[in-house]
Amino acid sequence: MHLAYPAVLAALVFCTGLYGVLARRNAILVLMSVELMLNAVNLNLVAFDVWLRDTLHAGQALTLFTITIAAAEIGIGLAIVLMVYRNRGTSDVDRLRDTAEGHEPEQTGTARPEVAA
């Protein structure tokens, strides 16, 4: 088997995931793009394991660990996104920058209330 075919496919899948992480604003789509990037890594691990004819199958073992970590990441990440959506009403990544402590959400078009002396 030629190593170029799975390597090119993994590069295309990784670039698609990278574009999704950089260009998308929806947090769920960003998580899906991260999963695409991890799947590209898994494809490379298995392809190089087969190409090197490793007797211990270290690439396949690392792939199992990567799948386990990806499952945990998507579970925790989706739980965080759902809680943020419940509290904020949106899953837009750009609008979540005001979640840091000490920052109030911007109110556009409203006057500031006067403080009575």
Secondary structure, 3 states (H helix, E strand, C coil): CCCHHHHHHHHHHHHHHHHHHHHCCEHHHHHHHHHHHHHHHHHHHHHHHHHHCCCCCHHHHHHHHHHHHHHHHHHHHHHHHHHHHHHHCCCECHHHHHHCCCCCCCCCCCCCCCCCC
